[in-house]
């Protein structure tokens, strides 16, 4: 009887921890109004992005994909996070057929979304970029090297869609080139 209660309580606590980790720390780390104004003042004004060549909600969907790219560098589970981030970016590139897009438009949307991050997020993205990029390359060229990590990360279905899309390599190349250029500016 005691053993069953103990196991029940343990399972309940594990569920609470699991559910609490599903949330985002974004609300906890929001900058104050003063910090936001300072960050906005530091960021250059950019021209509106021509999204006519992209899918519906392209900018918002890229912001969601980029959220997977920050907040984890150097932590336990980084390889799982890199797979999740890489597959999210690759899926976005496929959804928006980047290989068929104007390079200037790709660069503009990447820059706009990157500039929407605060300086700490930008720094974390820069730190994680090489791992994300290498993981995406492995998904396309040496899947066996990352297959177990993809499964552990729960991205198998998304990665399988990426791997079966004949344009994935070209779409990823456009995205990779755009971010590499952006991060070297």
N, CA and C of each residue as an Amber inpcrd file, in Angstrom:
protein
   555
   0.8230000  -1.1970000   0.0000000   0.0000000   0.0000000   0.0000000
   0.8720000   1.2690000   0.0000000   1.8710000   1.3060000   0.9230000
   2.7630000   2.4530000   0.9820000   3.5480000   2.6040000  -0.3130000
   4.0060000   1.4810000  -0.8570000   4.7610000   1.5040000  -2.1020000
   3.9540000   2.0740000  -3.2550000   2.6730000   1.7310000  -3.3200000
   1.8210000   2.2430000  -4.4020000   1.6120000   3.7430000  -4.2590000
   1.4220000   4.2100000  -3.0210000   1.2480000   5.6500000  -2.7950000
   2.5290000   6.3950000  -3.1640000   3.6610000   5.8370000  -2.7350000
   4.9420000   6.4600000  -3.0250000   5.1630000   6.5730000  -4.5320000
   4.8920000   5.5080000  -5.2550000   5.0470000   5.5180000  -6.7140000
   4.0770000   6.5110000  -7.3390000   2.8480000   6.5430000  -6.8380000
   1.8610000   7.4950000  -7.3480000   2.3040000   8.9310000  -7.1520000
   2.8320000   9.2280000  -5.9620000   3.3170000  10.5830000  -5.6840000
   4.5160000  10.9030000  -6.5690000   5.4010000   9.9480000  -6.7300000
   6.5800000  10.1400000  -7.5780000   6.1830000  10.4150000  -9.0280000
   5.2230000   9.6540000  -9.5470000   4.7350000   9.8720000 -10.9140000
   4.1090000  11.2540000 -11.0280000   3.3140000  11.6410000 -10.0360000
   2.6760000  12.9590000 -10.0370000   3.7240000  14.0660000 -10.0740000
   4.7620000  13.9580000  -9.2540000   5.8170000  14.9720000  -9.2350000
   6.5700000  15.0250000 -10.5620000   6.8050000  13.8480000 -11.1520000
   7.4720000  13.8260000 -12.4610000   6.6330000  14.5230000 -13.5280000
   5.3240000  14.3190000 -13.4790000   4.4390000  14.9880000 -14.4360000
   4.4720000  16.4930000 -14.2590000   4.4810000  16.9350000 -13.0100000
   4.5240000  18.3820000 -12.7510000   5.8160000  18.9710000 -13.3040000
   6.9330000  18.3120000 -13.0420000   8.2220000  18.7970000 -13.5470000
   8.2200000  18.8030000 -15.0750000   7.7070000  17.7350000 -15.6860000
   7.6720000  17.6550000 -17.1470000   6.8040000  18.7550000 -17.7340000
   5.6420000  18.9820000 -17.1550000   4.7510000  20.0200000 -17.6730000
   5.3200000  21.4110000 -17.4600000   5.9880000  21.6310000 -16.3360000
   6.5590000  22.9580000 -16.1010000   7.7140000  23.2420000 -17.0420000
   8.4240000  22.2040000 -17.4830000   9.5360000  22.4230000 -18.4090000
   9.0540000  22.6730000 -19.8280000   7.7790000  22.4210000 -20.1190000
   7.2420000  22.6680000 -21.4560000   7.0030000  24.1460000 -21.7050000
   6.9440000  24.9240000 -20.6520000   6.6840000  26.3520000 -20.8080000
   7.9020000  27.0860000 -21.3000000   7.7670000  28.3810000 -21.4010000
   8.8460000  29.2240000 -21.8900000   9.3140000  30.1360000 -20.7820000
  10.5830000  30.4460000 -20.7800000  11.1270000  31.4080000 -19.8350000
  10.9970000  32.8300000 -20.3650000  10.3890000  32.9910000 -21.5150000
  10.3020000  34.3130000 -22.1430000   9.6330000  35.3220000 -21.2260000
   8.5560000  34.9230000 -20.5430000   7.8640000  35.8570000 -19.6700000
   8.7230000  36.2350000 -18.4690000   9.5780000  35.3140000 -18.0110000
  10.4240000  35.5830000 -16.8660000  11.5860000  36.4950000 -17.2270000
  11.9700000  36.5090000 -18.4830000  13.1590000  37.2370000 -18.8960000
  12.8390000  38.4520000 -19.7610000  11.6120000  38.9220000 -19.7180000
  11.2630000  40.0840000 -20.5310000  11.9950000  41.3100000 -19.9930000
  12.5860000  42.0850000 -20.8740000  13.2770000  43.2890000 -20.4190000
  12.2760000  44.3310000 -19.9460000  12.7510000  45.2220000 -19.0830000
  11.9040000  46.3110000 -18.6210000  11.6210000  47.2500000 -19.7900000
  10.6840000  48.1520000 -19.5880000  10.3430000  49.1080000 -20.6420000
  11.5650000  49.9390000 -21.0270000  12.3820000  50.2970000 -20.0310000
  13.5870000  51.0820000 -20.3020000  14.5760000  50.2800000 -21.1400000
  14.7910000  48.9880000 -20.7610000  15.7080000  48.1480000 -21.5210000
  15.2100000  47.9480000 -22.9440000  13.8980000  47.7420000 -23.1110000
  13.3250000  47.5660000 -24.4450000  13.5410000  48.8030000 -25.2950000
  13.3320000  49.9760000 -24.7020000  13.5180000  51.2180000 -25.4430000
  14.9780000  51.3920000 -25.8450000  15.9040000  51.0340000 -24.9290000
  17.3250000  51.1380000 -25.2500000  17.7090000  50.1800000 -26.3640000
  17.1900000  48.9460000 -26.3070000  17.5060000  47.9640000 -27.3440000
  16.9400000  48.4030000 -28.6790000  15.7240000  48.9450000 -28.6700000
  15.1010000  49.4080000 -29.8990000  15.8970000  50.5710000 -30.4820000
  16.3600000  51.4730000 -29.6110000  17.1370000  52.6160000 -30.0750000
  18.4650000  52.1720000 -30.6700000  19.0440000  51.0750000 -30.1520000
  20.3200000  50.5900000 -30.6460000  20.1960000  49.8740000 -31.9780000
  19.0110000  49.3240000 -32.2620000  18.8320000  48.5650000 -33.4910000
  18.4920000  49.5040000 -34.6330000  19.1630000  49.3250000 -35.7670000
  18.9040000  50.2140000 -36.8960000  17.5070000  49.9740000 -37.4670000
  16.9350000  51.0470000 -37.9840000  15.6410000  50.9290000 -38.6550000
  15.8400000  50.1280000 -39.9310000  14.9490000  49.1950000 -40.1750000
  15.0750000  48.4230000 -41.4060000  13.8380000  48.6480000 -42.2570000
  14.0610000  48.5620000 -43.5490000  12.9510000  48.7280000 -44.4850000
  11.9990000  47.5500000 -44.3380000  10.7190000  47.7400000 -44.6330000
   9.7850000  46.6250000 -44.5560000  10.2420000  45.4910000 -45.4840000
  10.0450000  44.2740000 -45.0140000  10.4760000  43.1080000 -45.7720000
   9.3860000  42.7340000 -46.7720000   9.7950000  42.5180000 -48.0220000
   8.8710000  42.0520000 -49.0450000   8.6740000  40.5520000 -48.8490000
   7.5170000  40.1730000 -48.3300000   7.2430000  38.7700000 -48.0340000
   6.4150000  38.1000000 -49.1170000   6.2750000  38.7500000 -50.2680000
   5.4110000  38.1990000 -51.3090000   5.8970000  36.8400000 -51.8230000
   7.1820000  36.5710000 -51.7600000   7.6950000  35.2940000 -52.2400000
   7.6850000  34.1990000 -51.1910000   7.2640000  34.5290000 -49.9740000
   7.2770000  33.5790000 -48.8800000   5.8660000  33.0720000 -48.5960000
   5.8030000  32.0130000 -47.7890000   4.5240000  31.4660000 -47.3880000
   3.8070000  32.3860000 -46.4080000   2.5560000  32.0570000 -46.1450000
   1.7510000  32.8330000 -45.2100000   2.3750000  32.7570000 -43.8210000
   2.3950000  33.8670000 -43.1090000   2.9560000  33.9680000 -41.7590000
   4.4440000  33.6150000 -41.7010000   5.1670000  33.8860000 -42.7510000
   6.5850000  33.5090000 -42.8250000   7.4040000  34.1300000 -41.7030000
   7.2050000  35.4020000 -41.4530000   8.0050000  36.0740000 -40.4260000
   7.6980000  35.5100000 -39.0380000   6.4260000  35.3340000 -38.7250000
   6.0410000  34.7850000 -37.4190000   6.5640000  33.3590000 -37.2640000
   6.4630000  32.5660000 -38.3200000   6.9330000  31.1830000 -38.2510000
   8.4490000  31.1030000 -38.1110000   9.1640000  32.0530000 -38.7070000
  10.6160000  32.0860000 -38.5380000  10.9540000  32.4530000 -37.0940000
  10.2110000  33.3770000 -36.5200000  10.4390000  33.7390000 -35.1110000
  10.2610000  32.5120000 -34.2120000   9.2600000  31.7000000 -34.5020000
   9.0360000  30.4790000 -33.7210000  10.2100000  29.5190000 -33.9050000
  10.6620000  29.3500000 -35.1360000  11.8010000  28.4650000 -35.3930000
  13.0490000  28.9780000 -34.6790000  13.2560000  30.2790000 -34.6850000
  14.4340000  30.8570000 -34.0280000  14.3660000  30.7060000 -32.5130000
  13.1790000  30.6570000 -31.9620000  13.0460000  30.4540000 -30.5120000
  13.6560000  29.1180000 -30.0940000  13.6670000  28.1460000 -31.0070000
  14.2940000  26.8510000 -30.7240000  15.8170000  26.9290000 -30.7400000
  16.3500000  28.0240000 -31.2360000  17.7960000  28.1610000 -31.4260000
  18.4930000  28.8430000 -30.2660000  17.7490000  29.2680000 -29.2740000
  18.3430000  30.0230000 -28.1640000  17.9640000  29.4010000 -26.8240000
  18.7610000  29.7210000 -25.8300000  18.4520000  29.3070000 -24.4660000
  19.0030000  27.9560000 -24.0680000  19.9310000  27.4070000 -24.8420000
  20.3970000  26.0660000 -24.5100000  21.8730000  25.8220000 -24.7360000
  22.5960000  26.6810000 -25.2950000  23.9960000  26.4220000 -25.6240000
  24.8230000  25.9880000 -24.4340000  25.5650000  24.9120000 -24.6050000
  26.4570000  24.4230000 -23.5690000  25.7770000  23.7030000 -22.4250000
  24.4980000  23.4350000 -22.5460000  23.7790000  22.7390000 -21.4830000
  23.6710000  21.2570000 -21.7980000  23.3320000  20.4950000 -20.7700000
  23.0490000  19.0820000 -21.0060000  21.8650000  19.0210000 -21.9610000
  21.9440000  18.1640000 -22.9270000  20.8600000  18.0680000 -23.9040000
  21.0360000  18.9890000 -25.0900000  22.2100000  19.6050000 -25.2270000
  22.4390000  20.5210000 -26.3460000  22.2920000  19.8350000 -27.6940000
  22.7020000  18.5790000 -27.7890000  22.5820000  17.8840000 -29.0800000
  21.1180000  17.6860000 -29.4460000  20.2720000  17.4280000 -28.4510000
  18.8330000  17.3090000 -28.7180000  18.2600000  18.6570000 -29.1460000
  18.6900000  19.7050000 -28.4720000  18.2170000  21.0500000 -28.8240000
  18.7000000  21.4580000 -30.2100000  19.9220000  21.0680000 -30.5640000
  20.4550000  21.3940000 -31.8920000  19.6430000  20.7040000 -32.9830000
  19.2550000  19.4480000 -32.7450000  18.4180000  18.7300000 -33.7140000
  17.0650000  19.4150000 -33.8510000  16.4770000  19.7980000 -32.7410000
  15.1830000  20.4720000 -32.7780000  15.2890000  21.8060000 -33.5140000
  16.3260000  22.5720000 -33.2090000  16.5210000  23.8740000 -33.8530000
  16.7900000  23.7130000 -35.3500000  17.6940000  22.7970000 -35.6950000
  18.0320000  22.5900000 -37.1100000  16.8090000  22.1440000 -37.9000000
  16.0580000  21.2030000 -37.3600000  14.8960000  20.7110000 -38.1010000
  13.8120000  21.7800000 -38.2180000  13.6680000  22.6250000 -37.2030000
  12.6820000  23.7170000 -37.2830000  13.0730000  24.7170000 -38.3710000
  14.3590000  25.0720000 -38.4260000  14.8150000  26.0060000 -39.4610000
  14.7190000  25.3910000 -40.8560000  15.0730000  24.1120000 -40.9790000
  15.0060000  23.4430000 -42.2730000  13.5580000  23.3210000 -42.7510000
  12.6490000  23.0200000 -41.8390000  11.2290000  22.9420000 -42.2030000
  10.7340000  24.3100000 -42.6580000  11.1620000  25.3730000 -41.9710000
  10.7600000  26.7280000 -42.3720000  11.3090000  27.0350000 -43.7720000
  12.5580000  26.6840000 -44.0190000  13.1570000  26.9200000 -45.3380000
  12.3760000  26.1830000 -46.4230000  11.9650000  24.9500000 -46.1490000
  11.1710000  24.1910000 -47.1230000   9.7860000  24.7950000 -47.3030000
   9.1490000  25.1710000 -46.2000000   7.8020000  25.7480000 -46.2760000
   7.7790000  27.0160000 -47.1110000   8.8930000  27.7120000 -47.1440000
   8.9730000  28.9830000 -47.8590000   9.7960000  28.9020000 -49.1420000
  10.1290000  27.7040000 -49.5680000  10.8580000  27.4660000 -50.8240000
  11.9780000  28.4760000 -51.0430000  12.8940000  28.5270000 -50.1110000
  13.9500000  29.5350000 -50.1680000  14.7840000  29.4670000 -51.4300000
  14.9260000  28.2860000 -52.0210000  15.7340000  28.1780000 -53.2400000
  15.1280000  28.9910000 -54.3760000  13.8290000  29.2560000 -54.3090000
  13.1470000  30.0260000 -55.3460000  12.9900000  31.4960000 -54.9770000
  13.4810000  31.8760000 -53.8000000  13.3110000  33.2430000 -53.3150000
  14.4690000  34.1290000 -53.7330000  14.1940000  35.4040000 -53.7550000
  15.1950000  36.4210000 -54.0100000  16.1550000  36.4630000 -52.8210000
  17.4680000  36.4090000 -53.0660000  18.4550000  36.4120000 -51.9840000
  18.3080000  37.6270000 -51.0750000  18.0220000  38.7780000 -51.6480000
  17.8690000  39.9880000 -50.8490000  16.6680000  39.8650000 -49.9060000
  15.5960000  39.2480000 -50.3780000  14.4130000  39.0600000 -49.5380000
  14.7080000  38.0750000 -48.4130000  15.4500000  37.0050000 -48.7240000
  15.8270000  36.0320000 -47.6900000  16.6770000  36.7240000 -46.6360000
  17.6750000  37.4610000 -47.0770000  18.5370000  38.1690000 -46.1350000
  17.7490000  39.1690000 -45.3000000  16.7820000  39.8350000 -45.9080000
  15.9960000  40.8340000 -45.1870000  15.1280000  40.2000000 -44.1060000
  14.4690000  39.0970000 -44.4180000  13.6060000  38.4740000 -43.4000000
  14.4470000  37.8770000 -42.2730000  15.6080000  37.3110000 -42.6060000
  16.4840000  36.7760000 -41.5680000  16.9700000  37.8980000 -40.6590000
  17.3610000  39.0130000 -41.2670000  17.8610000  40.1530000 -40.4880000
  16.7580000  40.7350000 -39.6120000  15.5560000  40.8520000 -40.1560000
  14.4410000  41.3850000 -39.3760000  14.1710000  40.5230000 -38.1510000
  14.1030000  39.2210000 -38.3550000  13.8160000  38.3210000 -37.2340000
  14.9740000  38.2700000 -36.2460000  16.1880000  38.3020000 -36.7510000
  17.3620000  38.3220000 -35.8720000  17.3760000  39.5990000 -35.0400000
  17.0550000  40.7260000 -35.6600000  17.0320000  42.0040000 -34.9410000
  15.8930000  42.0930000 -33.9340000  14.9020000  41.2320000 -34.0670000
  13.8150000  41.1900000 -33.0800000  14.2510000  40.5220000 -31.7780000
  15.3960000  39.8470000 -31.8010000  15.9350000  39.2500000 -30.5830000
  16.6640000  40.3280000 -29.7820000  16.6770000  40.1550000 -28.4620000
  17.4790000  41.0810000 -27.6620000  18.9510000  40.6710000 -27.7790000
  19.8490000  41.4780000 -27.2620000  21.2830000  41.2320000 -27.4530000
  21.7300000  39.9100000 -26.8310000  21.1600000  39.5210000 -25.7130000
  21.5120000  38.2410000 -25.0860000  21.0730000  37.0660000 -25.9630000
  19.8850000  37.1590000 -26.5320000  19.3930000  36.1070000 -27.4310000
  20.2500000  36.0320000 -28.6910000  20.6260000  37.1970000 -29.2270000
  21.4860000  37.2110000 -30.4080000  22.8310000  36.5430000 -30.1180000
  23.3960000  36.8450000 -28.9660000  24.6740000  36.2480000 -28.5920000
  24.5230000  34.7310000 -28.4460000  23.4340000  34.2820000 -27.8320000
  23.2060000  32.8480000 -27.6600000  23.0030000  32.1700000 -29.0080000
  22.2810000  32.8250000 -29.9140000  22.0960000  32.2770000 -31.2550000
  23.4430000  32.1200000 -31.9530000  24.2880000  33.1470000 -31.8550000
  25.6190000  33.0930000 -32.4670000  26.4220000  31.9130000 -31.9150000
  26.3280000  31.6980000 -30.6020000  27.0540000  30.5960000 -29.9730000
  26.5240000  29.2390000 -30.4470000  25.2420000  29.1440000 -30.6840000
  24.6150000  27.8770000 -31.0600000  24.6350000  27.6170000 -32.5620000
  24.8840000  28.6430000 -33.3650000  24.7340000  28.5300000 -34.8060000
  25.5680000  27.3940000 -35.4130000  26.8130000  27.2660000 -35.0290000
  27.6650000  26.2390000 -35.6370000  27.1090000  24.8470000 -35.3650000
  26.6570000  24.6240000 -34.1580000  26.0740000  23.3260000 -33.8090000
  24.7890000  23.0670000 -34.6080000  23.9640000  24.0810000 -34.7510000
  22.7220000  23.9620000 -35.5190000  23.0500000  23.6680000 -36.9840000
  23.9740000  24.4270000 -37.5340000  24.3570000  24.2720000 -38.9270000
  24.9540000  22.8900000 -39.1980000  25.8540000  22.4500000 -38.3210000
  26.4630000  21.1260000 -38.4820000  25.4090000  20.0170000 -38.3930000
  24.4690000  20.1680000 -37.4740000  23.4090000  19.1650000 -37.3170000
  22.5330000  19.1100000 -38.5600000  22.1770000  20.2570000 -39.1020000
  21.3640000  20.2850000 -40.3230000  22.1080000  19.6090000 -41.4730000
  23.3960000  19.8940000 -41.5900000  24.1980000  19.2570000 -42.6380000
  24.2050000  17.7380000 -42.4700000  24.3210000  17.2780000 -41.2250000
  24.3140000  15.8340000 -40.9720000  22.9650000  15.2080000 -41.3060000
  21.8960000  15.9050000 -41.0100000  20.5640000  15.3870000 -41.3470000
  20.4790000  15.1240000 -42.8450000  21.0850000  15.9970000 -43.6280000
  21.0180000  15.8680000 -45.0820000  22.0550000  14.9100000 -45.6720000
  23.2230000  14.8190000 -45.0560000  24.3010000  14.0680000 -45.7000000
  24.7480000  12.8030000 -44.9630000  24.5340000  12.7510000 -43.6540000
  24.9870000  11.6090000 -42.8560000  23.9620000  11.3230000 -41.7690000
  22.7490000  11.0010000 -42.2070000  21.6370000  10.8530000 -41.2690000
  21.9090000   9.8230000 -40.1790000  22.5820000   8.7490000 -40.5130000
  22.8490000   7.6980000 -39.5250000  23.5970000   8.2450000 -38.3090000
  24.4120000   9.2730000 -38.5080000  25.1720000   9.8630000 -37.4080000
  24.2820000  10.5710000 -36.3900000  23.1130000  11.0130000 -36.8250000
  22.2160000  11.7480000 -35.9220000  20.8530000  11.0790000 -35.7370000
  20.6550000   9.9270000 -36.3210000  19.3340000   9.2700000 -36.2840000
  18.8320000   9.0500000 -34.8630000  19.6810000   8.5610000 -33.9760000
  19.2490000   8.3180000 -32.5970000  18.9140000   9.6170000 -31.8750000
  19.6930000  10.6460000 -32.1320000  19.4370000  11.9370000 -31.4990000
  18.1280000  12.5350000 -32.0110000  17.8660000  12.3760000 -33.3040000
  16.6000000  12.8480000 -33.8880000  15.4370000  12.1550000 -33.1930000
  15.5510000  10.8570000 -33.0090000  14.4830000  10.1050000 -32.3460000
  14.3250000  10.5560000 -30.8950000  15.4340000  10.6980000 -30.1860000
  15.3870000  11.1310000 -28.7890000  14.7990000  12.5330000 -28.6500000
  15.0390000  13.3800000 -29.6430000  14.5200000  14.7500000 -29.6080000
  13.0440000  14.8200000 -29.9900000  12.5020000  13.7240000 -30.4980000
  11.0910000  13.7040000 -30.8830000  10.8240000  14.4090000 -32.2030000
  11.8260000  14.4690000 -33.0540000  11.7060000  15.1880000 -34.3220000
  11.6660000  14.2580000 -35.5290000  11.4540000  12.9890000 -35.3150000
  11.5530000  12.0080000 -36.3930000  10.6280000  12.3350000 -37.5590000
   9.3820000  12.6520000 -37.2780000   8.4240000  12.9250000 -38.3550000
   8.8340000  14.1590000 -39.1620000   9.2060000  15.2330000 -38.4660000
   9.6060000  16.4660000 -39.1570000  10.8660000  16.2240000 -39.9870000
  11.8380000  15.5050000 -39.4240000  13.0850000  15.2400000 -40.1430000
  12.8240000  14.3320000 -41.3410000  11.9240000  13.3910000 -41.2040000
  11.6050000  12.5120000 -42.3310000  10.9930000  13.3200000 -43.4790000
  10.1490000  14.2940000 -43.1590000   9.5820000  15.1670000 -44.1970000
  10.6820000  15.9780000 -44.8690000  11.6460000  16.4240000 -44.0890000
  12.7730000  17.1780000 -44.6380000  13.5990000  16.2850000 -45.5610000
  13.8930000  15.0990000 -45.1030000  14.7500000  14.1900000 -45.8780000
  14.0960000  13.7200000 -47.1680000  12.7780000  13.6850000 -47.2200000
  12.0960000  13.2300000 -48.4310000  11.7660000  14.3670000 -49.3910000
  12.0030000  15.6030000 -48.9850000  11.7690000  16.7520000 -49.8490000
  13.0120000  16.9490000 -50.7270000  12.8490000  16.8270000 -52.0200000
  13.9870000  16.9150000 -52.9410000  14.6490000  18.2920000 -52.9330000
  13.9680000  19.2930000 -52.4180000  14.5140000  20.6510000 -52.3890000
  15.1540000  21.0280000 -51.0610000  15.1490000  20.1100000 -50.1050000
  15.6640000  20.4470000 -48.7680000  17.1020000  20.9480000 -48.7900000
  17.9660000  20.2820000 -49.5170000  19.3740000  20.6930000 -49.5370000
  19.5250000  22.1070000 -50.0970000  18.8120000  22.4160000 -51.1670000
  18.8870000  23.7610000 -51.7680000  18.2730000  24.8070000 -50.8500000
  17.1250000  24.4800000 -50.2580000  16.4740000  25.4290000 -49.3420000
  17.3500000  25.6850000 -48.1260000  17.9400000  24.6180000 -47.5810000
  18.8260000  24.7700000 -46.4280000  20.0560000  25.5920000 -46.8110000
  20.6160000  25.3640000 -47.9790000  21.7990000  26.1150000 -48.4160000
  21.5090000  27.6130000 -48.4520000  20.3300000  27.9860000 -48.9150000
  19.9520000  29.4100000 -48.9540000  19.8620000  29.9920000 -47.5480000
  19.2280000  29.2420000 -46.6490000  19.0810000  29.7180000 -45.2720000
  20.4400000  29.8060000 -44.5820000  21.2430000  28.7960000 -44.7650000
  22.5820000  28.7560000 -44.1530000  23.4360000  29.9150000 -44.6650000
  23.4190000  30.1400000 -45.9690000  24.1760000  31.2480000 -46.5440000
  23.7060000  32.5870000 -45.9790000  22.3880000  32.7510000 -45.8740000
  21.8400000  34.0040000 -45.3480000  22.2620000  34.2510000 -43.9170000
  22.1600000  33.2270000 -43.0700000  22.5570000  33.4170000 -41.6630000
  24.0560000  33.5660000 -41.5270000  24.8290000  32.8370000 -42.2940000
  26.2750000  32.9630000 -42.2170000  26.6920000  34.3910000 -42.5810000
  26.0840000  34.9260000 -43.6240000  26.3810000  36.3010000 -44.0250000
  25.9570000  37.2850000 -42.9340000  24.7870000  37.0910000 -42.3780000
  24.2720000  37.9720000 -41.3350000  25.1820000  37.9610000 -40.1060000
  25.6280000  36.7820000 -39.7370000  26.4320000  36.6670000 -38.5130000
  27.8690000  37.1340000 -38.6890000  28.3040000  37.3420000 -39.9100000
  29.6570000  37.8530000 -40.1520000  29.6720000  39.3580000 -40.3780000
  28.5100000  39.9750000 -40.4100000  28.4400000  41.4410000 -40.6110000
  28.9640000  42.1870000 -39.4070000
